[in-house]
Amino acid sequence: MDPLPQPVLPKFELEAKLRHENSLIMSGVLRDENPLDTSDDFNEFLEACRRGDLARCQELMSAGVNINGKDAFDYTPLIVASGCGHFDLVRLLLEAGAVAERNTFSGERCIYNALNDKIRKLLIQYDYSKSIDPLQPWSSYISSLLTMDRPKTTNISLVREVSQGCDAANFELHKFLLAARSPYFGKKLLAMPDIKSWKLAPAIPIESYRIVIRYLYLEELLPRDFAGAGGAGATKEQIFKGIDKVCRSLEVEHLWDTVDSASDRRLARQRYQDEAQRAQAQIEQFYKEHVIGGKIVVETDKAHDVKVQPDNPAFADCLLQADEPEAPEEASIVASDSNGKENRNGSSIPVGPVSDAPVNGRAPRRSVIYPVHKAMLVRSPYFHTMFTGPFLEAQDSDDLHIIKVDCSPQVLEVVLSFLYTDKADCGLDIALDLLYAADMLLLDRLKTKAAGLISSLGSGSKKKEDGKKGTAQDVGGVEVEPINVYDVIRAAWDLNVQRLEEFAARYIAARLESYIDEPEFAEMIQESASRIKNREETDTIELLDDIRYYLSERFRMRFEDAGWEEMMDENANPQADGGVVTEQQVLSDQEKGKQPTDSAVPKSEWIRTLDGTFVEDEFEAEEANYQILEGKIDELLDRLKLDA
């Protein structure tokens, strides 16, 4: 059920709220969620938001620009994008974590400045239905590891035995997570990777250990968690002293910030977000050092010979294998010293010398094997089913199982980055492969991220649209498309991704004159029509309907305030607007070998339309081009013998 709309706050209340927020920020109680940013990258990001340049915005966001910063005039990227009417960019910023919280100055200002109701409704709906913390799903999953029973992913027990005045306790935990979150455990476990249990000091209350462990696993701590509890009847003071001792031993520095802010909801939320970001950075560092840094590169036919023991320095409990694409026959081998050496942390057994000689003139195909952790893999329902079912990969063995994943190593690294850190930054060249891999592994959020990357990076600069085919890069005078839009359409159909269908239709509509005469375009229209079983004459063609809609938007958006409806009205008087030349007049003049109606505009400044005729100004050119493109669509349908 949609949330009930709330009235926009009056201006004087907004000003009072801004003063109150500023006083809390100046006193250090609250963190400024929109800090002043005068860097060149941020200024370029704001300018890209004004233009609606999705591709450049995505590139700068991937480079780490602060999407919640503000300029000297208190403009944030979200305020700029909503005020300029860029709906897709507003959605991209919200999905990336841009703050749009009601009852805050910046959030209300976004709603005030929104150019249209469509963006305004998106802002309000997003605040009510989505968390403004983009790490919330990831941090919730880390917390759930504490109570996960199936599959078994823990590999170390923190044990306290029964003693006088102390109850027994046992915490089943994960070595890799302890090593990432605690410098103390990181050093100790690296020195003793085969350890299975760890004894806890009996003098410290068990509640102190439990609170620290919950903190390491990103569980939210509430005020009632610090009250006296436990079988031994520890007091609140004893629990606090125990927490202090454990934090000092494990070198955990920021737990007390969480304790101090537990009673203030907004402050607690900010501190929790800070801790989630800190945990993300720690796990990302562990992932880069031990998973990416510990990968093994071997020839594909020798991959099954790789043996890794369960007690390895990466604390991995399985291996993932991804094969590199087969090289063309004429490709030569480029020898790499790193491929023949043992990885830096020594987590693998070397397979042996790899011959640098080509086989039959071709480089031997290589595979990359990654030491990974089931605890993070089971974020994917695919792996969760694998490890909980009666499959070989779920059984214990002397050596770690090697699981082959049907994608390239580059794509698998992006998938693993998402599973470990919730980040999925990649280039447009592998975005489609990432989309298929996410669908195969049943990772809906990664699938959404991949679709967002394609629709933003593939959109190109606004300056290069309107008649040019793609965000062209000139290579030897030939324009190269950033992405094959036909592949995108087929992927959208295969995987049922509505967002990509809309993107592809909008992409083609912006460059229809470049696509309308291509045989591949006719094939796509025919394929779209054939998707409807038992097709009737009254059935529409979904792809063509979308293209027509965005084609209309392409012209209408520029001229809706300049009498476009009257210009497009077939029944309007052609002489009502003295400078307008209708399509019939243009075609008639062309047949007679004449130029359009005489005008004060010099002929050298006339504009050439798509069919080669000349008109006086851009308004007339756009009107003529729209009619020409619509006519070509009708001709295509007649040629294909389709009704739409």
C-alpha positions as CSV (number, residue, x, y, z in Angstrom):
1,M,0.0,0.0,0.0
2,D,1.4,3.4,-1.0
3,P,2.3,5.7,2.0
4,L,0.0,8.6,2.7
5,P,1.5,11.9,1.3
6,Q,2.8,14.3,3.9
7,P,2.4,18.1,3.3
8,V,5.6,20.0,2.4
9,L,6.9,22.0,5.3
10,P,6.4,25.8,5.3
11,K,9.4,27.9,4.5
12,F,9.8,29.3,8.0
13,E,9.8,25.8,9.4
14,L,12.5,24.7,6.9
15,E,14.7,27.7,7.9
16,A,14.2,26.9,11.6
17,K,15.1,23.2,10.9
18,L,18.2,24.3,9.0
19,R,19.4,26.5,11.9
20,H,18.8,23.6,14.4
21,E,20.7,21.1,12.2
22,N,23.6,23.6,11.7
23,S,23.9,24.1,15.5
24,L,24.0,20.3,16.1
25,I,26.7,19.9,13.4
26,M,28.8,22.8,14.7
27,S,28.7,21.3,18.2
28,G,29.8,17.9,16.8
29,V,26.7,16.0,17.8
30,L,25.7,15.3,14.2
31,R,27.8,14.6,11.2
32,D,27.2,16.9,8.2
33,E,25.6,14.6,5.6
34,N,26.1,17.3,3.0
35,P,29.6,18.6,3.5
36,L,31.0,21.5,1.4
37,D,33.0,20.1,-1.5
38,T,35.0,22.5,-3.7
39,S,37.1,19.9,-5.6
40,D,37.3,19.9,-9.3
41,D,35.8,16.4,-9.6
42,F,32.8,17.4,-7.6
43,N,32.3,20.6,-9.7
44,E,32.5,18.4,-12.8
45,F,30.0,16.0,-11.2
46,L,27.5,18.9,-10.6
47,E,27.9,20.1,-14.2
48,A,27.2,16.5,-15.5
49,C,24.1,16.5,-13.3
50,R,22.9,19.7,-14.8
51,R,23.3,18.3,-18.3
52,G,21.9,14.9,-17.4
53,D,25.0,13.1,-18.6
54,L,24.4,9.7,-17.1
55,A,27.6,8.2,-18.4
56,R,29.9,10.8,-17.0
57,C,28.0,10.8,-13.7
58,Q,28.5,7.0,-13.4
59,E,32.2,7.3,-14.2
60,L,32.7,10.0,-11.5
61,M,30.6,8.0,-8.9
62,S,32.8,4.9,-9.6
63,A,35.9,7.1,-9.1
64,G,34.6,8.0,-5.6
65,V,33.1,11.4,-5.8
66,N,30.9,12.3,-2.9
67,I,27.3,12.1,-4.1
68,N,26.1,13.9,-1.0
69,G,28.4,16.9,-1.1
70,K,27.3,20.4,-1.8
71,D,28.7,23.5,-3.5
72,A,29.1,27.0,-2.2
73,F,25.5,27.7,-2.9
74,D,24.2,24.6,-1.0
75,Y,23.3,22.7,-4.1
76,T,23.7,18.9,-3.9
77,P,23.8,16.7,-7.0
78,L,20.3,15.4,-6.1
79,I,18.9,18.9,-5.9
80,V,20.5,19.8,-9.2
81,A,19.3,16.7,-11.0
82,S,15.7,16.9,-9.7
83,G,15.5,20.7,-10.5
84,C,16.7,20.1,-14.1
85,G,14.2,17.3,-14.6
86,H,16.6,14.3,-15.2
87,F,14.4,11.5,-13.9
88,D,16.9,8.6,-14.7
89,L,19.7,10.5,-13.1
90,V,17.6,11.1,-9.9
91,R,16.9,7.4,-9.7
92,L,20.6,6.6,-10.2
93,L,21.6,8.9,-7.4
94,L,18.9,7.6,-5.0
95,E,20.0,4.0,-5.7
96,A,23.6,5.0,-5.0
97,G,22.7,6.4,-1.6
98,A,22.0,10.0,-2.2
99,V,20.2,11.4,0.9
100,A,16.5,12.3,0.4
101,E,15.2,12.2,3.9
102,R,11.9,13.9,4.7
103,N,11.9,16.6,7.4
104,T,15.5,17.6,6.6
105,F,16.5,20.8,4.9
106,S,18.1,19.2,1.8
107,G,15.4,16.5,1.5
108,E,12.6,19.1,1.5
109,R,14.5,21.3,-0.9
110,C,14.8,18.4,-3.4
111,I,11.0,18.1,-3.3
112,Y,10.5,21.8,-3.5
113,N,12.8,22.1,-6.6
114,A,11.7,19.0,-8.5
115,L,10.8,20.0,-12.0
116,N,7.8,17.8,-12.3
117,D,5.5,15.5,-10.3
118,K,7.1,12.4,-11.7
119,I,10.4,13.2,-9.9
120,R,8.6,14.5,-6.9
121,K,6.7,11.3,-6.4
122,L,9.9,9.3,-6.9
123,L,11.6,11.3,-4.1
124,I,8.8,10.8,-1.7
125,Q,8.3,7.2,-2.6
126,Y,12.0,6.4,-2.2
127,D,12.1,7.9,1.3
128,Y,9.1,5.9,2.5
129,S,9.9,2.6,0.8
130,K,13.7,2.4,0.7
131,S,16.5,2.7,3.2
132,I,18.7,5.8,2.7
133,D,21.6,3.5,3.7
134,P,22.8,1.7,0.6
135,L,24.8,-0.7,2.8
136,Q,21.8,-1.9,4.8
137,P,21.2,-5.2,2.9
138,W,24.9,-6.0,3.1
139,S,25.2,-5.2,6.9
140,S,22.1,-7.1,7.6
141,Y,23.5,-10.2,5.9
142,I,26.8,-9.9,7.9
143,S,24.7,-9.8,11.1
144,S,22.7,-12.9,10.0
145,L,25.9,-15.0,9.9
146,L,25.7,-15.2,13.7
147,T,22.5,-17.2,13.6
148,M,23.0,-19.1,10.3
149,D,22.8,-22.9,10.8
150,R,22.6,-24.2,7.3
151,P,25.0,-24.4,5.6
152,K,27.7,-24.6,8.2
153,T,30.1,-21.8,7.4
154,T,31.9,-21.2,10.7
155,N,35.4,-22.5,11.3
156,I,36.4,-21.4,14.8
157,S,34.8,-21.6,18.2
158,L,35.3,-19.1,21.0
159,V,34.9,-21.2,24.2
160,R,34.6,-20.4,27.8
161,E,34.5,-23.4,30.1
162,V,32.5,-23.8,33.3
163,S,34.3,-22.5,36.3
164,Q,33.4,-21.2,39.7
165,G,30.8,-18.4,39.3
166,C,30.9,-18.6,35.5
167,D,28.6,-20.4,33.0
168,A,29.9,-22.2,29.9
169,A,29.6,-20.4,26.6
170,N,30.5,-21.2,23.0
171,F,30.5,-18.8,20.0
172,E,30.7,-20.3,16.5
173,L,32.4,-17.7,14.3
174,H,34.2,-17.1,11.1
175,K,38.0,-16.7,10.9
176,F,38.1,-14.4,7.9
177,L,35.6,-12.0,9.5
178,L,37.4,-11.9,12.8
179,A,40.7,-11.3,11.0
180,A,39.2,-8.5,8.9
181,R,37.5,-6.7,11.7
182,S,40.1,-7.1,14.5
183,P,43.8,-6.4,14.0
184,Y,44.5,-8.7,17.0
185,F,42.8,-11.7,15.4
186,G,44.3,-10.8,12.0
187,K,47.8,-11.3,13.4
188,K,47.0,-14.3,15.6
189,L,45.0,-16.3,13.1
190,L,47.5,-15.6,10.3
191,A,50.2,-17.2,12.5
192,M,47.9,-20.1,13.5
193,P,45.6,-20.8,10.5
194,D,44.9,-24.3,11.7
195,I,43.4,-23.3,15.1
196,K,39.9,-24.5,15.7
197,S,39.0,-23.1,19.1
198,W,39.9,-20.1,21.2
199,K,39.6,-20.0,25.0
200,L,38.0,-16.9,26.6
201,A,39.0,-15.4,29.9
202,P,36.5,-16.6,32.7
203,A,36.9,-13.3,34.6
204,I,35.1,-11.3,32.0
205,P,31.2,-11.5,31.9
206,I,29.9,-13.4,29.0
207,E,27.6,-10.5,28.1
208,S,30.7,-8.4,27.4
209,Y,32.0,-10.9,24.9
210,R,28.5,-11.2,23.3
211,I,28.2,-7.4,22.9
212,V,31.7,-7.1,21.3
213,I,30.9,-10.1,18.9
214,R,27.6,-8.5,17.9
215,Y,29.4,-5.3,17.2
216,L,32.0,-7.1,15.0
217,Y,29.1,-8.7,13.1
218,L,27.4,-5.3,12.7
219,E,24.3,-6.0,14.8
220,E,22.6,-2.8,16.1
221,L,23.1,-2.4,19.8
222,L,20.2,-1.0,21.8
223,P,20.2,0.6,25.3
224,R,18.6,-2.5,26.8
225,D,21.6,-4.6,25.6
226,F,23.8,-3.0,28.2
227,A,21.6,-3.8,31.2
228,G,22.7,-6.4,33.7
229,A,22.0,-9.9,32.4
230,G,23.4,-13.4,32.1
231,G,23.5,-16.5,34.2
232,A,26.2,-15.1,36.5
233,G,24.1,-12.0,37.2
234,A,26.8,-9.5,36.1
235,T,26.0,-5.9,36.8
236,K,26.0,-3.1,34.3
237,E,29.3,-1.8,35.6
238,Q,30.9,-5.2,35.3
239,I,29.7,-5.5,31.7
240,F,31.1,-2.1,30.8
241,K,34.5,-2.9,32.3
242,G,34.5,-6.3,30.5
243,I,33.7,-4.5,27.2
244,D,36.6,-2.1,27.8
245,K,39.0,-5.0,28.4
246,V,37.9,-7.0,25.4
247,C,38.1,-3.9,23.1
248,R,41.6,-3.2,24.3
249,S,42.7,-6.8,23.7
250,L,41.1,-7.0,20.2
251,E,42.2,-3.5,19.2
252,V,38.6,-2.5,18.5
253,E,38.4,1.3,18.8
254,H,35.0,2.6,18.0
255,L,32.6,0.4,20.0
256,W,32.2,3.1,22.7
257,D,30.9,5.5,20.0
258,T,28.0,3.1,19.5
259,V,27.4,2.8,23.2
260,D,27.3,6.6,23.7
261,S,24.8,7.1,20.8
262,A,22.5,4.2,21.6
263,S,19.8,6.5,23.1
264,D,19.7,9.0,20.3
265,R,18.0,7.6,17.2
266,R,19.5,9.9,14.5
267,L,22.9,9.9,16.1
268,A,22.8,6.1,16.5
269,R,21.9,5.8,12.8
270,Q,24.8,7.9,11.7
271,R,27.2,6.0,13.9
272,Y,25.9,2.7,12.6
273,Q,26.4,3.8,9.0
274,D,29.9,4.9,9.9
275,E,30.6,1.5,11.3
276,A,29.1,-0.3,8.4
277,Q,31.3,1.7,6.0
278,R,34.4,1.0,8.2
279,A,33.5,-2.7,8.2
280,Q,33.1,-2.6,4.4
281,A,36.5,-1.1,4.0
282,Q,38.1,-3.7,6.3
283,I,36.5,-6.7,4.5
284,E,37.3,-5.1,1.2
285,Q,41.0,-4.9,2.2
286,F,40.9,-8.6,3.3
287,Y,39.2,-9.6,0.0
288,K,41.9,-7.8,-2.1
289,E,44.8,-9.2,-0.1
290,H,43.6,-12.8,0.3
291,V,41.0,-13.5,-2.4
292,I,42.3,-11.5,-5.3
293,G,45.9,-11.5,-4.1
294,G,45.7,-15.3,-3.5
295,K,44.3,-16.2,-6.9
296,I,46.0,-19.0,-8.8
297,V,46.6,-18.8,-12.5
298,V,47.1,-22.1,-14.3
299,E,46.5,-23.8,-17.6
300,T,42.9,-25.0,-17.9
301,D,43.8,-28.6,-18.4
302,K,45.9,-28.6,-15.2
303,A,43.3,-26.8,-13.0
304,H,42.1,-30.1,-11.5
305,D,45.6,-30.6,-10.1
306,V,45.4,-27.6,-7.8
307,K,45.3,-28.7,-4.2
308,V,44.6,-26.3,-1.3
309,Q,44.3,-27.5,2.3
310,P,41.4,-26.2,4.5
311,D,44.0,-24.7,6.9
312,N,45.2,-22.0,4.6
313,P,46.2,-18.4,5.3
314,A,43.2,-17.0,3.5
315,F,40.9,-19.2,5.8
316,A,39.1,-20.2,2.5
317,D,36.8,-23.2,2.6
318,C,36.2,-23.6,-1.2
319,L,37.7,-22.5,-4.5
320,L,36.0,-20.9,-7.5
321,Q,37.4,-21.4,-11.1
322,A,36.8,-19.1,-14.0
323,D,38.2,-19.9,-17.5
324,E,39.6,-17.2,-19.7
325,P,38.0,-16.9,-23.1
326,E,39.7,-18.9,-25.8
327,A,42.3,-17.0,-27.6
328,P,42.1,-16.8,-31.5
329,E,44.4,-19.1,-33.3
330,E,46.7,-16.4,-34.5
331,A,47.2,-14.9,-31.0
332,S,50.6,-15.3,-29.6
333,I,51.6,-16.0,-26.0
334,V,52.6,-13.1,-23.8
335,A,54.6,-14.6,-21.0
336,S,54.0,-13.3,-17.5
337,D,56.4,-13.8,-14.7
338,S,53.6,-13.7,-12.1
339,N,51.8,-16.7,-13.6
340,G,54.7,-19.0,-12.9
341,K,55.2,-17.9,-9.3
342,E,53.5,-18.9,-6.1
343,N,51.1,-16.2,-4.9
344,R,52.4,-13.8,-2.3
345,N,50.6,-15.3,0.8
346,G,51.6,-18.9,-0.1
347,S,48.0,-20.2,0.2
348,S,48.4,-22.7,-2.6
349,I,50.5,-25.6,-3.7
350,P,52.3,-24.8,-6.9
351,V,51.1,-26.9,-9.8
352,G,54.5,-27.0,-11.5
353,P,56.3,-25.2,-14.3
354,V,54.1,-23.8,-17.0
355,S,55.5,-24.1,-20.5
356,D,55.8,-20.9,-22.4
357,A,55.8,-22.7,-25.8
358,P,52.6,-22.4,-27.8
359,V,50.6,-25.5,-28.6
360,N,49.8,-25.8,-32.3
361,G,50.6,-22.1,-32.7
362,R,48.1,-21.1,-30.0
363,A,48.5,-19.9,-26.5
364,P,47.3,-22.5,-23.9
365,R,44.0,-21.6,-22.4
366,R,44.3,-20.4,-18.8
367,S,42.0,-20.5,-15.8
368,V,42.0,-18.5,-12.6
369,I,41.2,-20.1,-9.2
370,Y,40.1,-17.9,-6.3
371,P,40.2,-19.0,-2.6
372,V,36.8,-17.9,-1.2
373,H,34.5,-18.3,1.8
374,K,31.1,-20.1,1.8
375,A,29.8,-17.6,4.3
376,M,29.9,-14.9,1.6
377,L,29.0,-17.1,-1.4
378,V,25.7,-18.1,0.2
379,R,24.4,-14.6,-0.3
380,S,23.6,-16.1,-3.7
381,P,20.7,-18.5,-3.6
382,Y,22.5,-20.6,-6.3
383,F,25.4,-21.3,-3.9
384,H,23.1,-21.6,-0.9
385,T,21.3,-24.4,-2.6
386,M,24.5,-26.0,-3.7
387,F,26.0,-26.1,-0.1
388,T,22.8,-27.2,1.6
389,G,21.8,-29.9,-0.8
390,P,23.1,-33.4,-1.5
391,F,25.8,-32.3,-3.8
392,L,29.5,-33.1,-3.8
393,E,30.4,-29.5,-3.1
394,A,28.6,-29.7,0.2
395,Q,30.6,-32.7,1.5
396,D,33.8,-32.4,3.5
397,S,37.0,-33.4,1.9
398,D,40.8,-33.3,2.5
399,D,41.3,-30.6,-0.1
400,L,39.0,-27.7,-0.9
401,H,36.5,-28.4,-3.7
402,I,36.9,-26.5,-6.9
403,I,33.7,-25.1,-8.2
404,K,33.6,-24.0,-11.9
405,V,31.7,-20.8,-12.7
406,D,30.6,-20.2,-16.3
407,C,32.0,-16.7,-16.8
408,S,35.3,-14.9,-17.4
409,P,37.7,-14.1,-14.5
410,Q,37.0,-10.4,-14.9
411,V,33.3,-11.0,-14.5
412,L,33.8,-13.3,-11.6
413,E,35.9,-10.8,-9.7
414,V,33.1,-8.2,-10.0
415,V,30.6,-10.9,-8.7
416,L,32.9,-11.6,-5.8
417,S,33.4,-7.9,-5.1
418,F,29.7,-7.6,-4.8
419,L,29.3,-10.6,-2.5
420,Y,32.1,-9.5,-0.2
421,T,31.7,-5.7,-0.2
422,D,28.4,-4.9,-2.1
423,K,30.4,-3.0,-4.7
424,A,30.0,-3.8,-8.4
425,D,32.1,-1.4,-10.4
426,C,32.9,-2.5,-13.9
427,G,33.4,-1.2,-17.4
428,L,30.7,-1.3,-20.1
429,D,32.7,-4.0,-22.0
430,I,31.8,-6.7,-19.4
431,A,28.5,-5.2,-18.1
432,L,26.3,-7.5,-20.3
433,D,28.3,-10.6,-19.2
434,L,27.9,-9.4,-15.6
435,L,24.2,-9.2,-16.2
436,Y,24.0,-12.8,-17.4
437,A,26.2,-14.0,-14.5
438,A,24.0,-12.3,-11.9
439,D,21.0,-13.9,-13.4
440,M,22.7,-17.3,-13.4
441,L,23.6,-16.9,-9.7
442,L,20.1,-15.5,-8.8
443,L,21.6,-12.2,-7.5
444,D,18.7,-9.8,-8.2
445,R,20.5,-6.8,-6.6
446,L,23.6,-7.3,-8.7
447,K,21.4,-7.8,-11.8
448,T,19.8,-4.4,-11.0
449,K,23.2,-2.8,-10.6
450,A,24.4,-4.3,-13.9
451,A,21.3,-3.0,-15.7
452,G,21.9,0.4,-14.1
453,L,25.6,0.4,-15.3
454,I,24.5,-0.4,-18.9
455,S,21.7,2.2,-19.0
456,S,24.0,4.9,-17.5
457,L,27.3,4.2,-19.2
458,G,25.7,3.3,-22.4
459,S,23.6,6.4,-22.6
460,G,26.5,8.6,-23.6
461,S,26.9,12.3,-23.5
462,K,23.9,14.5,-24.3
463,K,26.1,16.4,-26.7
464,K,26.6,13.3,-28.8
465,E,22.9,12.3,-29.0
466,D,20.3,13.6,-31.4
467,G,21.3,11.9,-34.6
468,K,24.7,10.4,-33.9
469,K,25.0,6.7,-33.4
470,G,26.2,6.0,-29.9
471,T,28.7,7.8,-27.8
472,A,31.0,7.5,-30.7
473,Q,34.7,7.2,-30.4
474,D,36.5,8.0,-33.6
475,V,38.9,5.2,-34.6
476,G,40.4,5.9,-37.9
477,G,37.4,8.1,-38.9
478,V,34.9,5.3,-38.0
479,E,32.4,5.8,-35.2
480,V,32.5,2.9,-32.7
481,E,29.4,2.3,-30.6
482,P,30.1,1.9,-26.8
483,I,27.7,-1.0,-26.7
484,N,25.7,-3.2,-29.2
485,V,22.1,-2.1,-28.5
486,Y,20.7,-5.2,-30.2
487,D,22.6,-7.4,-27.7
488,V,21.1,-5.2,-24.9
489,I,17.5,-5.7,-26.3
490,R,18.0,-9.5,-26.5
491,A,19.4,-9.6,-23.0
492,A,16.5,-7.6,-21.7
493,W,14.1,-10.1,-23.3
494,D,16.0,-13.1,-22.2
495,L,16.3,-12.0,-18.6
496,N,13.1,-10.0,-18.3
497,V,14.8,-6.7,-17.4
498,Q,12.2,-3.9,-18.1
499,R,14.8,-1.2,-17.3
500,L,17.0,-2.3,-20.2
501,E,14.1,-2.5,-22.6
502,E,13.3,1.1,-21.8
503,F,16.9,2.1,-22.2
504,A,17.3,0.4,-25.5
505,A,14.1,2.0,-26.9
506,R,15.3,5.4,-25.7
507,Y,18.8,4.9,-27.1
508,I,17.5,3.9,-30.5
509,A,14.9,6.7,-30.6
510,A,17.6,9.3,-29.9
511,R,19.5,7.9,-33.0
512,L,16.7,6.4,-35.1
513,E,18.0,7.9,-38.3
514,S,21.1,5.8,-37.9
515,Y,19.3,2.6,-37.2
516,I,16.1,2.7,-39.3
517,D,17.6,1.5,-42.5
518,E,19.8,-1.3,-41.0
519,P,18.7,-4.9,-41.6
520,E,19.4,-5.8,-38.0
521,F,16.8,-3.2,-36.9
522,A,14.2,-4.8,-39.1
523,E,15.1,-8.2,-37.7
524,M,14.6,-6.8,-34.1
525,I,11.2,-5.4,-35.0
526,Q,10.2,-8.8,-36.5
527,E,11.5,-10.6,-33.5
528,S,9.6,-8.3,-31.2
529,A,6.4,-8.9,-33.1
530,S,7.0,-12.7,-33.0
531,R,7.2,-12.6,-29.2
532,I,3.4,-12.5,-29.1
533,K,2.0,-16.0,-29.7
534,N,-1.1,-16.3,-32.0
535,R,-0.6,-12.7,-33.0
536,E,-3.7,-10.8,-34.2
537,E,-3.9,-7.7,-36.4
538,T,-4.8,-5.5,-33.4
539,D,-1.7,-6.5,-31.4
540,T,1.0,-4.0,-31.0
541,I,4.8,-4.4,-31.3
542,E,6.2,-3.5,-27.9
543,L,9.6,-2.5,-29.0
544,L,8.2,-0.3,-31.7
545,D,5.7,1.3,-29.4
546,D,8.5,2.2,-27.0
547,I,10.6,3.7,-29.7
548,R,7.7,5.8,-31.0
549,Y,7.0,7.0,-27.5
550,Y,10.7,8.1,-26.9
551,L,10.9,9.5,-30.4
552,S,7.9,11.7,-29.6
553,E,9.6,12.7,-26.3
554,R,12.9,13.5,-28.1
555,F,11.2,16.2,-30.2
556,R,8.5,17.2,-27.8
557,M,10.8,18.0,-24.8
558,R,12.6,20.7,-26.7
559,F,9.5,22.4,-28.1
560,E,6.6,21.8,-25.8
561,D,6.8,25.4,-24.7
562,A,7.1,26.7,-28.2
563,G,3.7,25.7,-29.6
564,W,4.7,22.1,-30.6
565,E,1.1,20.8,-30.3
566,E,-0.1,23.4,-32.8
567,M,2.9,22.6,-35.1
568,M,2.0,18.8,-35.0
569,D,-1.7,19.2,-35.3
570,E,-2.6,18.0,-38.8
571,N,-5.8,20.1,-38.8
572,A,-4.0,23.3,-37.9
573,N,-3.9,26.1,-40.4
574,P,-0.6,25.9,-42.2
575,Q,-0.4,29.7,-42.4
576,A,-1.3,30.3,-38.8
577,D,2.4,30.5,-37.9
578,G,3.9,32.5,-40.8
579,G,7.4,31.0,-40.7
580,V,6.3,27.3,-40.5
581,V,6.6,25.2,-43.7
582,T,4.6,22.0,-43.6
583,E,5.9,18.7,-44.8
584,Q,3.6,18.8,-47.9
585,Q,4.9,22.2,-48.9
586,V,8.5,21.0,-48.5
587,L,7.9,17.9,-50.6
588,S,6.0,19.9,-53.2
589,D,8.9,22.4,-53.5
590,Q,11.4,19.6,-53.7
591,E,9.5,18.0,-56.6
592,K,9.4,21.3,-58.5
593,G,13.1,21.8,-57.9
594,K,12.5,24.9,-55.7
595,Q,13.7,25.8,-52.3
596,P,11.2,26.5,-49.5
597,T,9.2,29.7,-49.2
598,D,11.1,32.9,-49.5
599,S,12.3,34.3,-46.3
600,A,14.6,37.0,-44.9
601,V,16.9,34.2,-43.6
602,P,19.9,33.9,-45.9
603,K,20.0,30.6,-47.8
604,S,23.5,29.9,-46.5
605,E,21.9,29.5,-43.0
606,W,19.1,27.1,-44.0
607,I,19.1,23.7,-42.3
608,R,19.2,20.5,-44.2
609,T,16.6,17.8,-43.1
610,L,17.0,14.1,-43.2
611,D,15.5,13.8,-46.7
612,G,17.8,16.4,-48.2
613,T,15.4,19.4,-48.3
614,F,16.3,22.8,-46.8
615,V,14.2,24.7,-44.2
616,E,14.6,28.0,-42.5
617,D,15.2,27.2,-38.9
618,E,15.7,24.4,-36.4
619,F,12.0,24.3,-35.5
620,E,11.0,23.5,-39.0
621,A,13.9,21.0,-39.3
622,E,12.8,19.1,-36.2
623,E,9.2,19.0,-37.4
624,A,10.2,17.7,-40.8
625,N,12.6,15.1,-39.3
626,Y,9.9,13.8,-37.0
627,Q,7.5,13.3,-39.8
628,I,10.2,11.7,-42.0
629,L,11.2,9.2,-39.3
630,E,7.5,8.3,-38.6
631,G,7.1,7.8,-42.3
632,K,10.1,5.4,-42.4
633,I,8.7,3.4,-39.6
634,D,5.4,3.0,-41.5
635,E,7.4,2.0,-44.6
636,L,9.3,-0.6,-42.5
637,L,6.0,-2.1,-41.2
638,D,4.6,-2.3,-44.7
639,R,7.8,-4.0,-45.9
640,L,7.6,-6.5,-43.0
641,K,3.8,-6.9,-43.6
642,L,3.1,-6.0,-39.9
643,D,0.3,-4.0,-38.4
644,A,1.1,-1.9,-35.3
